[in-house]
Amino acid sequence: MEKKPLATFLGVFEQKLDKLKKSIKCEIEKPKKDRSKAALKDLIHQAKEMRNHVKAIKQANERFCPHCGGEL
């Protein structure tokens, strides 16, 4: 039996991704001298990981029934 990623937390992961994107946007809007390069780099890294995680969950769960979890 193939393991599928847990899709119950997909909404939480998507919300976290949105918050990360807003944080990145706020950091970029600051003047260049006030930006924290390390913080910006860390935020971008976290956002990319979260984006990939959300994408993997969505792809894995397309093949399964949302009601019973059986294959389509």
DRENLUM-223017 format. One line per field, with one value per residue (C-alpha): residue number from 0; y, x, z; residue in one letter. Coordinates in steps of 0.02 Angstrom, whole numbers, plus 50000, padded with zeros to 5 digits. Layout:
resi <- c(NUM / ...)
v <- c(Y / ...)
u <- c(X / ...)
w <- c(Z / ...)
resn <- c(a / ...)
This chain:
resi <- c(0 / 1 / 2 / 3 / 4 / 5 / 6 / 7 / 8 / 9 / 10 / 11 / 12 / 13 / 14 / 15 / 16 / 17 / 18 / 19 / 20 / 21 / 22 / 23 / 24 / 25 / 26 / 27 / 28 / 29 / 30 / 31 / 32 / 33 / 34 / 35 / 36 / 37 / 38 / 39 / 40 / 41 / 42 / 43 / 44 / 45 / 46 / 47 / 48 / 49 / 50 / 51 / 52 / 53 / 54 / 55 / 56 / 57 / 58 / 59 / 60 / 61 / 62 / 63 / 64 / 65 / 66 / 67 / 68 / 69 / 70 / 71)
v <- c(50000 / 50170 / 50303 / 50470 / 50635 / 50692 / 50816 / 50866 / 51004 / 51072 / 51229 / 51265 / 51245 / 51360 / 51493 / 51483 / 51502 / 51658 / 51732 / 51697 / 51783 / 51936 / 51941 / 51933 / 52073 / 52182 / 52151 / 52194 / 52356 / 52420 / 52533 / 52433 / 52491 / 52434 / 52260 / 52110 / 52002 / 51849 / 51861 / 51885 / 51736 / 51628 / 51682 / 51640 / 51470 / 51430 / 51488 / 51378 / 51225 / 51258 / 51286 / 51119 / 51032 / 51101 / 51054 / 50875 / 50854 / 50917 / 50802 / 50650 / 50674 / 50701 / 50513 / 50475 / 50497 / 50641 / 50545 / 50368 / 50385 / 50249 / 50263 / 50340)
u <- c(50000 / 50068 / 50084 / 50003 / 50048 / 49927 / 49809 / 49714 / 49839 / 49844 / 49746 / 49867 / 50016 / 49938 / 49905 / 50085 / 50144 / 50035 / 50106 / 50283 / 50246 / 50178 / 50332 / 50446 / 50349 / 50361 / 50548 / 50574 / 50474 / 50598 / 50739 / 50889 / 50998 / 50867 / 50839 / 50905 / 50986 / 50997 / 50814 / 50759 / 50861 / 50787 / 50608 / 50633 / 50706 / 50558 / 50432 / 50510 / 50507 / 50326 / 50277 / 50355 / 50270 / 50098 / 50125 / 50174 / 50020 / 49904 / 49982 / 49977 / 49795 / 49729 / 49726 / 49626 / 49442 / 49417 / 49280 / 49344 / 49529 / 49518 / 49604 / 49507)
w <- c(50000 / 49949 / 50083 / 50043 / 50127 / 50260 / 50177 / 50333 / 50371 / 50194 / 50244 / 50386 / 50270 / 50140 / 50274 / 50333 / 50153 / 50133 / 50294 / 50234 / 50069 / 50160 / 50272 / 50121 / 50037 / 50194 / 50205 / 50022 / 50039 / 50169 / 50109 / 50055 / 50200 / 50328 / 50256 / 50347 / 50215 / 50328 / 50379 / 50199 / 50142 / 50281 / 50240 / 50056 / 50100 / 50215 / 50084 / 49949 / 50063 / 50111 / 49929 / 49880 / 50026 / 49980 / 49798 / 49845 / 49954 / 49816 / 49685 / 49798 / 49846 / 49670 / 49645 / 49802 / 49844 / 49967 / 50057 / 50082 / 50036 / 49904 / 49736 / 49592)
resn <- c(m / e / k / k / p / l / a / t / f / l / g / v / f / e / q / k / l / d / k / l / k / k / s / i / k / c / e / i / e / k / p / k / k / d / r / s / k / a / a / l / k / d / l / i / h / q / a / k / e / m / r / n / h / v / k / a / i / k / q / a / n / e / r / f / c / p / h / c / g / g / e / l)
